[in-house]
Structure formats: structure tokens, C-alpha cells
Amino acid sequence: MAQAFGDVIEALTLQDPDRVWRLCVQMADRSPRDAPVNAPKELIPFCGAVGVGAIGATCEERFAPALALLRTLAGDPRWRMREAVAFGLQRMLETRGVDTLETMEGWVAPSAWFAMRAAAAAVAHPAHLQDRLFARSALDLHQKILAHVLVAEDRRSEPFRVLRKGLAYTVSVVVQAVPEDGFRWMAELAESGDPDVVWILKQNLRKRRLTRYFAEDVAAIRGMLER
């Protein structure tokens, strides 16, 4: 339903961008108190976030404001809202991939765990990863994010745990798209011995998208982790 809402918003943006922008911003602004997790009203801010991305994907003047708002919404305490941000970003990546990626690279910063989680989830989209250049950029983004994980100090914080959980699947999605560079990078990570990175690797090595097509590479990385 939210994706259908985004499609409608894209169409309406061509007619009256200011009006639909106000609508989506108001919807996305519904607080956790007004629209709590697992309540029907949660769909309102969820759709609002997707709509913000749809507007940014369609309207040049709203591109930067949409990314800025999605960056803020990425820190929402509701997990569904964080998913909505990823959906919104994916719409922007579809129409303005290079510019959106460039902006999201700025989200990769010390302790910006929620923002990095949004960026990782957004680029881990199989449809976009069919483009070789995009896939390589997605891998590069993940490499930068994991570099911050390796030196993290606030590992017990909720934002860090959210990123860690997200990386437990996004890494394998990206590695599947660029396996040669991806498995080489995974091997480097395995050598680190970092407990959180090792956990992330183990979760991704269980994914069928890797075990089915890259059994030898998966076995090799697993062997490194078991030393």
C-alpha cells in the first residue's frame, strides 16, 4: 500500500509539488506517541516517508530537502519508519542514483549508526544492483560503513545494534552483485577478528543467495572464521 501511495505521489508531484510536499511532511511528522509501533496509524508516517522519497525522486527543487528529511527520519525509534526511509531512498536512487549516492556517502560518519543503516539498506536493492557501476558503489559504501564498525566504541547502544542487524543481510546482497571484489573484502574482514564483524559475516554466509551460487567462496571464508 505504501509503495502504491508513493506511485500516486510521484504522479501528483508533476501537478502540484508544493501541495503534496506539505501533505507528506505532515504525515511523516506523526510522532511515535500519535502513531505507535504496530498500531494502524503507523501507516500514516510510513507512507509519508515513502512519499517524501517519491517527491525527491520527481522534483528537482525537492531533491535536497527530501534527502535532508529522510536523513532525520532515519533515526526514528520505530523500525518500520526506518524501513520506510530505505524505500524512499530507493526511489531517489532509481531516478538520481549518482547524486543520491553522493549524498548518502556523507551519512557515513562516526557513530551515525542509524543514518548508515538507512544507506546500507537503500543500496541493497537487487534491481539497482544489476547495474555494475552502482553495485561497485554499493560495495564501496559498505566498506566505508564497516570501517566505522571496526573502530566503534559505543557497541551496546541501540543505534549500533540496529546497524549491526541490518548489515547481517545487506552485505550478502551487495556481495552477490560483485562477488569477486565482495568475497575478497569479506576475507579481509574475517582477518580482523572483530567480534561484531565476525557475527555480521557469519549471518551473511548463511544466506542462500551466497551458499547457492558461491559455495567454494563461502566455505573459504567460513574456514577463516573457524581458525
Rosetta silent file (secondary structure, phi, psi, omega in degrees, C-alpha in Angstrom):
SEQUENCE: MAQAFGDVIEALTLQDPDRVWRLCVQMADRSPRDAPVNAPKELIPFCGAVGVGAIGATCEERFAPALALLRTLAGDPRWRMREAVAFGLQRMLETRGVDTLETMEGWVAPSAWFAMRAAAAAVAHPAHLQDRLFARSALDLHQKILAHVLVAEDRRSEPFRVLRKGLAYTVSVVVQAVPEDGFRWMAELAESGDPDVVWILKQNLRKRRLTRYFAEDVAAIRGMLER
SCORE:     score description
SCORE:     0.000 S_00000001
   1 L     0.000  -42.135 -179.567    0.000    0.000    0.000 S_00000001
   2 H   -64.309  -39.223  179.027    2.805    2.395    0.874 S_00000001
   3 H   -67.265  -36.878  175.983    4.548    1.756   -2.433 S_00000001
   4 H   -65.112  -38.383  176.011    1.283    2.387   -4.284 S_00000001
   5 H   -60.073  -43.747  178.504    0.958    5.610   -2.313 S_00000001
   6 H   -60.934  -38.394  178.033    4.448    6.577   -3.475 S_00000001
   7 H   -62.405  -42.582  179.707    3.483    5.937   -7.089 S_00000001
   8 H   -65.047  -41.180 -179.469    0.482    8.238   -6.728 S_00000001
   9 H   -63.067  -40.498  177.828    2.603   10.909   -5.058 S_00000001
  10 H   -58.768  -42.692  179.964    5.103   10.830   -7.922 S_00000001
  11 H   -66.834  -42.435 -178.580    2.287   11.440  -10.379 S_00000001
  12 H   -70.901  -26.776  179.221    0.737   14.234   -8.297 S_00000001
  13 H   -60.791  -33.800  179.290    4.116   15.892   -7.810 S_00000001
  14 L   -66.153  -21.774 -178.239    4.148   16.734  -11.501 S_00000001
  15 L   -95.700  -44.443 -174.926    0.906   18.686  -10.985 S_00000001
  16 L  -150.329   76.765 -174.924    1.332   20.367   -7.608 S_00000001
  17 H   -60.812  -37.573 -178.236    4.666   19.644   -5.885 S_00000001
  18 H   -64.595  -41.437 -177.870    4.190   22.128   -3.048 S_00000001
  19 H   -66.769  -46.428 -179.018    0.854   20.680   -2.012 S_00000001
  20 H   -69.620  -29.656  176.854    1.981   17.041   -1.983 S_00000001
  21 H   -64.057  -47.099  178.758    5.185   18.039   -0.169 S_00000001
  22 H   -60.387  -41.077  179.679    3.204   19.619    2.658 S_00000001
  23 H   -60.884  -50.865 -175.854    0.981   16.557    2.818 S_00000001
  24 H   -67.997  -36.713  177.901    3.843   14.044    3.033 S_00000001
  25 H   -64.334  -43.131  178.099    5.832   16.106    5.524 S_00000001
  26 H   -63.721  -40.563  178.467    2.789   16.355    7.795 S_00000001
  27 H   -64.939  -45.758 -178.264    2.191   12.624    7.504 S_00000001
  28 H   -67.210  -20.330 -176.736    5.820   11.746    8.211 S_00000001
  29 L   -82.081   -1.209  179.029    5.788   14.060   11.227 S_00000001
  30 L   -64.580  123.698 -173.181    3.348   11.878   13.157 S_00000001
  31 L   -76.515  163.254  175.784    5.151   11.048   16.387 S_00000001
  32 L   -58.770  -27.355  177.794    5.563    7.611   17.973 S_00000001
  33 L   -70.912  -40.840  179.762    3.057    8.730   20.571 S_00000001
  34 L   -79.254  -31.240 -177.645    0.414    9.542   17.951 S_00000001
  35 L  -135.286   74.528 -174.926    1.299    6.613   15.681 S_00000001
  36 L   -71.418  165.953  178.831    2.947    3.911   17.789 S_00000001
  37 L   -59.197  136.933  177.214    4.524    0.707   16.548 S_00000001
  38 L    70.853    8.140  174.212    2.040   -1.959   15.440 S_00000001
  39 L   -97.325  147.812  179.801   -0.887    0.458   15.531 S_00000001
  40 H   -53.659  -33.818 -177.843   -2.874    1.103   12.320 S_00000001
  41 H   -66.835  -15.868  179.355   -1.945    4.784   12.470 S_00000001
  42 H   -62.384  -23.473  178.844    1.700    3.866   11.986 S_00000001
  43 H   -63.893  -26.170 -177.849    0.904    3.509    8.296 S_00000001
  44 H   -65.360  -56.682  178.058    0.425    7.287    8.083 S_00000001
  45 H   -67.020  -29.823  177.314    4.022    8.340    8.841 S_00000001
  46 H   -59.634  -50.692  178.602    5.287    5.277    6.997 S_00000001
  47 H   -64.528  -34.837  178.547    3.543    6.404    3.810 S_00000001
  48 H   -60.573  -42.432  179.589    4.662    9.956    4.476 S_00000001
  49 H   -65.779  -43.209  177.213    8.317    8.909    4.454 S_00000001
  50 H   -62.269  -40.174  178.724    7.888    6.930    1.247 S_00000001
  51 H   -63.208  -38.422  177.419    6.098    9.926   -0.240 S_00000001
  52 H   -59.134  -43.894  177.694    8.958   12.247    0.673 S_00000001
  53 H   -64.695  -37.835  179.451   11.299    9.998   -1.288 S_00000001
  54 H   -63.869  -39.635  178.264    8.859    9.904   -4.189 S_00000001
  55 H   -67.363  -44.766  178.486    8.760   13.692   -4.331 S_00000001
  56 H   -61.390  -30.235  179.349   12.535   13.947   -4.129 S_00000001
  57 H   -75.652  -18.900 -172.617   12.806   11.463   -6.976 S_00000001
  58 H  -109.002  -33.565 -172.868   10.488   13.518   -9.157 S_00000001
  59 L  -111.572  118.969 -179.121   11.010   17.175   -8.285 S_00000001
  60 H   -56.742  -43.089 -176.694   14.414   18.832   -8.705 S_00000001
  61 H   -67.720  -23.658 -178.020   13.630   21.556   -6.164 S_00000001
  62 H  -100.487    3.541 -177.591   12.680   18.994   -3.524 S_00000001
  63 H   -61.313  -56.781 -178.843   15.625   16.658   -4.052 S_00000001
  64 H   -64.684  -45.753  177.460   17.911   18.109   -1.375 S_00000001
  65 H   -60.178  -35.991  179.550   15.114   18.810    1.161 S_00000001
  66 H   -65.448  -44.272  178.245   13.823   15.258    0.722 S_00000001
  67 H   -63.346  -39.877  179.510   17.243   13.753    1.435 S_00000001
  68 H   -63.704  -41.927  179.837   17.665   16.007    4.465 S_00000001
  69 H   -69.225  -40.928  177.636   14.292   14.966    5.870 S_00000001
  70 H   -63.753  -34.690  176.361   14.934   11.281    5.207 S_00000001
  71 H   -61.441  -40.129  177.822   18.271   11.646    6.996 S_00000001
  72 H   -69.193  -44.606 -178.132   16.379   12.890   10.056 S_00000001
  73 H   -66.812  -20.836  179.243   13.681   10.225    9.796 S_00000001
  74 L   -61.642  -21.404  179.578   16.370    7.533    9.634 S_00000001
  75 L   -94.556   11.555 -179.944   16.787    7.997   13.391 S_00000001
  76 L   -63.389  139.508 -179.475   13.125    7.332   14.186 S_00000001
  77 L   -68.466  -16.440 -179.266   12.692    4.835   17.059 S_00000001
  78 L   -86.005  126.040 -175.750   10.100    2.867   15.062 S_00000001
  79 H   -64.590  -32.772  179.138   11.666    0.132   12.943 S_00000001
  80 H   -67.428  -34.851  177.387    9.005    0.410   10.267 S_00000001
  81 H   -64.499  -38.033  177.900    9.753    4.089    9.830 S_00000001
  82 H   -65.605  -34.238  174.980   13.397    3.239    9.292 S_00000001
  83 H   -67.380  -39.588  179.365   12.310    0.775    6.602 S_00000001
  84 H   -61.193  -37.213  177.620   10.171    3.472    5.017 S_00000001
  85 H   -61.047  -43.722  178.426   13.230    5.701    4.793 S_00000001
  86 H   -61.484  -40.717  178.041   15.054    2.975    2.873 S_00000001
  87 H   -63.148  -42.160  178.763   12.094    2.666    0.491 S_00000001
  88 H   -62.838  -42.564  178.761   12.085    6.420   -0.042 S_00000001
  89 H   -64.006  -37.181  179.638   15.806    6.458   -0.738 S_00000001
  90 H   -63.203  -34.656  175.568   15.443    3.636   -3.240 S_00000001
  91 H   -64.655  -39.095  179.876   13.005    5.740   -5.235 S_00000001
  92 H   -72.026  -34.456  176.503   15.543    8.540   -5.336 S_00000001
  93 H   -65.152  -30.729 -178.093   18.307    6.133   -6.305 S_00000001
  94 H   -68.138  -35.243 -176.084   16.195    4.973   -9.225 S_00000001
  95 H  -101.877  -29.475 -178.698   15.949    8.424  -10.783 S_00000001
  96 L  -138.171   63.423 -173.552   19.060   10.183   -9.463 S_00000001
  97 H   -59.028  -49.228 -175.976   21.403    7.417   -8.460 S_00000001
  98 H   -63.060  -47.771 -178.059   24.716    9.251   -8.628 S_00000001
  99 H   -66.170  -39.126 -179.883   23.532   12.331   -6.722 S_00000001
 100 H   -67.802  -43.283  177.632   21.725   10.269   -4.091 S_00000001
 101 H   -61.126  -42.184  179.992   24.721    8.018   -3.541 S_00000001
 102 H   -60.357  -41.627  178.478   26.998   11.024   -3.215 S_00000001
 103 H   -67.507  -43.119 -178.249   24.771   12.485   -0.517 S_00000001
 104 H   -66.353  -26.863  175.636   24.467    9.187    1.349 S_00000001
 105 H   -61.512  -30.251  176.493   28.229    8.842    1.431 S_00000001
 106 L   -71.785  -14.074  177.419   28.159   11.916    3.665 S_00000001
 107 L   -79.522  -14.986  179.332   25.970    9.961    6.072 S_00000001
 108 L   -81.628  101.746 -174.714   28.861    7.602    6.744 S_00000001
 109 L  -151.867  159.035 -179.099   30.389    9.196    9.820 S_00000001
 110 L   -52.092  126.001  175.843   31.497    8.200   13.318 S_00000001
 111 L    66.456    8.545  176.764   28.566    6.948   15.415 S_00000001
 112 L   -86.126   58.187 -170.265   25.977    7.884   12.747 S_00000001
 113 H   -64.629  -43.687  179.558   24.660    4.347   13.023 S_00000001
 114 H   -62.228  -44.355 -179.540   21.026    4.999   12.111 S_00000001
 115 H   -64.410  -40.772  179.347   21.986    7.002    9.027 S_00000001
 116 H   -67.829  -33.794  177.327   24.459    4.358    7.904 S_00000001
 117 H   -64.111  -42.632  179.119   21.848    1.664    8.386 S_00000001
 118 H   -61.715  -43.840 -179.295   19.461    3.586    6.110 S_00000001
 119 H   -64.308  -44.029 -179.737   22.133    3.981    3.448 S_00000001
 120 H   -62.731  -43.985  179.935   23.113    0.310    3.578 S_00000001
 121 H   -66.223  -36.201 -177.753   19.507   -0.856    3.321 S_00000001
 122 H   -65.954  -42.505 -176.479   18.776    1.542    0.465 S_00000001
 123 H   -81.073  -15.797  179.841   21.588    0.340   -1.784 S_00000001
 124 L   -83.427   60.102 -176.795   20.961   -3.347   -1.026 S_00000001
 125 L  -122.974  109.189 -173.597   18.244   -3.469   -3.661 S_00000001
 126 H   -50.245  -38.334 -178.554   18.677   -6.232   -6.276 S_00000001
 127 H   -61.104  -41.222  179.549   17.013   -4.244   -9.064 S_00000001
 128 H   -74.883  -31.869 -175.464   19.537   -1.409   -8.737 S_00000001
 129 H   -73.452   -5.545  175.129   22.477   -3.748   -8.215 S_00000001
 130 L   -68.285  -21.911  175.336   22.092   -5.143  -11.716 S_00000001
 131 L   -81.754  121.077 -174.008   23.992   -2.047  -12.821 S_00000001
 132 H   -60.165  -43.208 -178.913   27.694   -2.862  -12.405 S_00000001
 133 H   -65.921  -41.071  178.035   28.764    0.676  -11.529 S_00000001
 134 H   -63.782  -43.125 -179.271   26.000    1.034   -8.967 S_00000001
 135 H   -60.317  -40.842  179.547   26.895   -2.341   -7.459 S_00000001
 136 H   -66.813  -36.775  177.289   30.535   -1.307   -7.091 S_00000001
 137 H   -67.610  -37.630  178.034   29.459    1.936   -5.428 S_00000001
 138 H   -64.262  -39.850  177.332   27.188   -0.018   -3.087 S_00000001
 139 H   -65.445  -42.893  178.904   30.107   -2.239   -2.108 S_00000001
 140 H   -60.312  -40.467  177.950   32.306    0.807   -1.562 S_00000001
 141 H   -62.138  -43.599  178.457   29.640    2.312    0.696 S_00000001
 142 H   -65.194  -36.954  177.671   29.521   -0.884    2.747 S_00000001
 143 H   -61.435  -41.116  179.264   33.293   -0.942    3.015 S_00000001
 144 H   -67.504  -38.816  179.227   33.260    2.561    4.482 S_00000001
 145 H   -65.525  -45.761 -179.889   30.480    1.644    6.911 S_00000001
 146 H   -65.740  -27.588  175.874   32.284   -1.479    8.134 S_00000001
 147 H   -62.588  -36.111  176.920   35.429    0.579    8.636 S_00000001
 148 H   -73.096  -35.333  177.791   33.477    2.571   11.227 S_00000001
 149 H   -60.921  -40.614 -177.321   32.134   -0.614   12.799 S_00000001
 150 H   -61.964  -27.291 -177.768   35.686   -1.862   13.302 S_00000001
 151 L  -110.845   13.501 -177.115   36.608    1.150   15.423 S_00000001
 152 L   -66.853  143.207  177.071   33.258    1.587   17.183 S_00000001
 153 L  -111.668  -27.569 -176.885   33.248    2.200   20.909 S_00000001
 154 L   -96.785   56.328 -171.546   29.514    2.514   21.631 S_00000001
 155 L   -74.828  -13.240  178.902   28.663   -1.026   20.599 S_00000001
 156 L   -94.281   -0.451 -179.824   25.960   -1.543   23.194 S_00000001
 157 L   -73.316  152.736 -179.805   23.915    1.411   22.004 S_00000001
 158 H   -62.531  -43.712  178.350   20.595    0.765   20.288 S_00000001
 159 H   -58.071  -40.301  179.085   21.599    2.586   17.068 S_00000001
 160 H   -64.575  -41.836  179.982   24.708    0.421   16.719 S_00000001
 161 H   -63.415  -36.707  178.218   22.680   -2.732   17.264 S_00000001
 162 H   -64.195  -45.114  177.827   20.205   -1.608   14.592 S_00000001
 163 H   -62.182  -46.026 -179.290   23.018   -1.101   12.075 S_00000001
 164 H   -56.251  -43.911  179.203   24.587   -4.439   13.022 S_00000001
 165 H   -65.772  -39.895  178.352   21.298   -6.232   12.426 S_00000001
 166 H   -64.397  -42.479 -179.918   20.829   -4.514    9.078 S_00000001
 167 H   -66.362  -16.741  179.973   24.316   -5.424    7.903 S_00000001
 168 H   -66.111  -13.525  175.014   23.522   -9.050    8.704 S_00000001
 169 H  -125.881  -29.999 -174.901   21.704   -9.214    5.372 S_00000001
 170 H   -67.295  -33.342 -178.893   22.772   -6.206    3.264 S_00000001
 171 H   -58.843  -45.241 -177.875   26.382   -7.361    2.949 S_00000001
 172 H   -67.783  -33.315  178.277   25.369  -10.582    1.186 S_00000001
 173 H   -62.730  -43.775 -178.000   23.022   -8.733   -1.183 S_00000001
 174 H   -73.569  -40.964 -179.546   25.839   -6.469   -2.328 S_00000001
 175 H   -63.048  -36.352  177.109   28.482   -9.203   -2.432 S_00000001
 176 H   -59.075  -33.992 -177.679   26.247  -11.295   -4.673 S_00000001
 177 H   -76.138  -31.647  178.603   26.248   -8.443   -7.186 S_00000001
 178 L  -133.003   69.779 -170.958   30.055   -8.058   -7.235 S_00000001
 179 H   -61.338  -38.533 -176.892   31.319  -11.433   -5.979 S_00000001
 180 H   -62.711  -54.005  177.998   34.982  -11.158   -6.928 S_00000001
 181 H   -69.694  -34.630 -176.629   35.590   -7.898   -5.081 S_00000001
 182 H   -65.688  -46.688 -179.560   32.984   -8.756   -2.470 S_00000001
 183 H   -71.438  -30.509  174.681   34.498  -12.029   -1.296 S_00000001
 184 H   -62.798  -41.186  177.934   37.968  -10.515   -1.318 S_00000001
 185 H   -66.993  -41.574  178.490   36.646   -7.842    1.030 S_00000001
 186 H   -61.425  -36.816  177.684   34.909  -10.426    3.222 S_00000001
 187 H   -64.167  -39.944  177.586   38.205  -12.273    3.545 S_00000001
 188 H   -63.608  -41.092  178.919   39.890   -9.082    4.731 S_00000001
 189 H   -65.345  -38.549 -179.891   37.129   -8.581    7.287 S_00000001
 190 H   -60.610  -33.024 -179.668   37.489  -12.164    8.502 S_00000001
 191 H   -70.139  -18.928 -176.194   41.131  -11.484    9.287 S_00000001
 192 H   -67.637  -32.403 -178.138   40.150   -8.644   11.626 S_00000001
 193 L    72.016    4.416  179.611   38.822  -10.970   14.319 S_00000001
 194 L   -64.881  127.890 -174.595   36.427   -8.237   15.430 S_00000001
 195 H   -60.788  -39.812 -179.834   33.515   -9.968   17.230 S_00000001
 196 H   -72.211  -39.032  178.064   30.765   -7.847   15.696 S_00000001
 197 H   -66.146  -41.174  177.535   32.229   -8.061   12.209 S_00000001
 198 H   -60.700  -42.071  178.392   32.627  -11.831   12.590 S_00000001
 199 H   -62.622  -44.157  178.802   28.970  -12.088   13.610 S_00000001
 200 H   -59.792  -44.670  179.842   27.918   -9.999   10.600 S_00000001
 201 H   -62.336  -45.067 -178.238   29.942  -12.207    8.275 S_00000001
 202 H   -61.669  -39.915  178.660   28.533  -15.424    9.711 S_00000001
 203 H   -63.545  -41.608 -178.580   24.965  -14.203    9.274 S_00000001
 204 H   -72.225  -32.603 -179.899   25.573  -13.281    5.639 S_00000001
 205 H   -69.951  -12.127  176.716   27.377  -16.523    4.852 S_00000001
 206 L   -86.223  -13.822 -174.509   24.175  -18.370    5.753 S_00000001
 207 L   -69.970  135.263 -178.063   22.155  -16.587    3.089 S_00000001
 208 H   -61.397  -29.603 -179.962   21.037  -18.768    0.205 S_00000001
 209 H   -60.940  -22.657  176.169   21.939  -16.018   -2.256 S_00000001
 210 H  -101.030  -45.457 -175.951   25.583  -16.821   -1.439 S_00000001
 211 H   -64.484  -30.371 -176.820   25.541  -20.508   -0.497 S_00000001
 212 L   -74.612  -38.761 -172.956   23.690  -21.483   -3.678 S_00000001
 213 L  -107.344  -16.560 -175.122   25.937  -19.769   -6.195 S_00000001
 214 L  -134.325   49.786 -174.169   29.273  -19.294   -4.417 S_00000001
 215 H   -57.700  -42.336 -177.969   29.687  -22.400   -2.267 S_00000001
 216 H   -66.180  -42.786  179.423   33.505  -22.509   -2.556 S_00000001
 217 H   -64.732  -41.999  178.927   33.932  -18.853   -1.631 S_00000001
 218 H   -61.841  -44.469  179.804   31.559  -19.233    1.302 S_00000001
 219 H   -61.848  -38.593 -179.492   33.435  -22.296    2.532 S_00000001
 220 H   -64.788  -44.252  179.605   36.741  -20.455    2.301 S_00000001
 221 H   -67.012  -41.085  177.849   35.525  -17.516    4.398 S_00000001
 222 H   -60.001  -39.773  177.952   33.944  -19.854    6.927 S_00000001
 223 H   -61.835  -37.348  178.013   37.246  -21.667    7.233 S_00000001
 224 H   -66.219  -37.263 -178.615   38.998  -18.399    8.023 S_00000001
 225 H   -73.101  -20.979 -177.434   36.441  -17.613   10.718 S_00000001
 226 L   -93.486    0.271  179.796   36.883  -21.002   12.379 S_00000001
 227 L   -65.501    0.000    0.000   40.642  -20.738   12.813 S_00000001
